[in-house]
Amino acid sequence: MEQITANELLLEAKEELKKVRPGESFIVKDLFQGIRWNRFPRSERLLLGTLFLNYVKTERTDIIPNGKNPSSQQKYTMK
């Protein structure tokens, strides 16, 4: 299993945001390719979700958090 911390994942997620186009909606999981997301420890995925939401609220006025999906994952929309 890949050993990676939530902070390292946050850096990757920030880099992947460059590929999200205005008007597109996404969840954090979408920022990681294929099955790779499932290989991260659940605790790190949950912490990443919290870190990402905090990052969006404090530093990214171009990303809007807009509710949760049926799986309780935070949804976002790029302005």
C-alpha positions in Angstrom: 0.0 0.0 0.0 1.2 3.5 -0.9 2.4 5.4 2.2 1.4 9.0 1.8 0.2 11.7 4.1 -2.8 13.9 3.8 -0.5 16.9 3.4 1.3 15.3 0.5 -2.1 14.5 -1.1 -3.2 18.1 -0.6 -0.2 19.3 -2.6 -1.1 16.9 -5.4 -4.7 18.0 -5.3 -3.7 21.6 -5.6 -1.6 20.8 -8.6 -4.4 18.9 -10.3 -6.8 21.8 -9.8 -5.0 23.4 -12.7 -6.8 20.9 -15.0 -10.3 21.8 -13.8 -12.1 24.1 -16.1 -14.5 26.9 -15.1 -18.0 25.6 -14.6 -16.9 22.1 -13.8 -18.0 20.4 -10.6 -15.8 17.8 -8.8 -15.1 16.0 -5.6 -11.6 15.6 -4.2 -11.4 12.0 -5.3 -11.7 13.2 -8.9 -8.4 14.9 -8.6 -6.6 11.5 -8.4 -6.3 9.0 -11.2 -8.2 5.8 -11.4 -8.0 3.3 -8.6 -5.1 5.1 -6.9 -7.6 6.9 -4.5 -8.7 3.6 -3.0 -5.1 2.7 -2.1 -4.8 5.7 0.3 -5.6 4.9 3.9 -9.1 5.9 4.8 -7.9 8.1 7.6 -5.7 10.1 5.2 -8.5 10.5 2.7 -10.8 11.9 5.4 -8.1 14.3 6.7 -7.4 15.3 3.1 -11.1 16.2 2.7 -10.9 18.5 5.8 -7.7 20.1 4.7 -9.0 20.7 1.1 -12.2 22.3 2.3 -10.2 24.6 4.6 -7.8 25.4 1.7 -10.8 26.3 -0.5 -12.5 28.4 2.2 -9.3 30.4 3.0 -7.3 30.6 -0.2 -9.5 29.9 -3.3 -12.3 32.3 -4.0 -12.6 30.7 -7.5 -13.9 27.4 -6.0 -17.3 27.1 -4.5 -18.1 24.3 -2.0 -21.7 23.3 -2.9 -23.1 20.5 -0.7 -22.4 16.9 -0.5 -23.1 14.0 -2.8 -25.1 10.9 -1.7 -21.8 9.4 -0.4 -21.3 12.4 1.9 -18.4 13.7 -0.2 -18.0 17.4 -0.5 -18.8 18.8 -3.9 -17.0 21.8 -5.4 -17.5 23.9 -8.5 -14.8 25.9 -10.2 -16.0 29.5 -11.0 
